[in-house]
Amino acid sequence: MTDQEATTYERTALPLPHGQTKVLLHSCCAPCSGEVMEAMQASGIDYTIFFYNPNIHPRKEYELRKKENIRFADQLRIPFVDADYDPDAWFARAKGMEHEPERGRRCTMCFDMRFARTALYAHEHGFAVFTSSLGISRQKNMQQINESGHRTAAPYPGLTYWDFNWRKGGGSARMVEISKRENFYRQEYCGCIYSLRDTNAQRLAAGREAIRLGVQYYGQTDGTTPKSETCQLS
């Protein structure tokens, strides 16, 4: 893909908060961040990707999602910060919330953990603004995400969480279009072990097979799939 192809959509210029010119983008995956990246690129925003997602389980899935994000970042020549993968710290924080529903307390904890690390990096590396691709997904509670962003930015004077609605103006539709164009890996659950467990339970109850990692890619038409493994939890 060329830079010209990345800017063929009609877009409104995005003004950053407080007249800033650069932003740290917390990215959860390539499908969600693709539209956010191209939108900022089209507005001439200087941005860096920060990938910190210790919630993703298992490690194979984590590496699949990170690899796709790095591939697209390299394609657009965008700096990519690969933060630590520390699932043990995530599990320690999730203790006692194993059976919370999606969008519940566990998700708030997860957003807070990831955004706190993003805010710290922004503060230490001269970014006055950070944002996230998480809110573009209609599966997520945008208010829950934005509250976490503002909460984690608050300890640092001069740091702002940019709560732009990436869904509006056709953003959600472009997210899917870009994912198909780039043949991004298509994850089938939110990311954590409990989301995988609950999604598999729903699939099995509906007579479907358990999730197979590394199989689904946007834009597949020939029916072929890469090598995969069934991921089923008790």
Secondary structure by P-SEA (a helix, b strand, c coil): cccccccccccccccccccccbbbbbccccccaaaaaaaaaaaccbbbbbbbbcccccaaaaaaaaaaaaaaaaaabbbbbbccccaaaaaaaaccccccccccaaaaaaaaaaaaaaaaaaaaccccbbbccccccccccaaaaaaaaaaaaccccccccccccccccaaaaaaaaaaaaaccccccccccaaaaaaaaaaaaaaccccccccccccccccccccbbbbbbcc
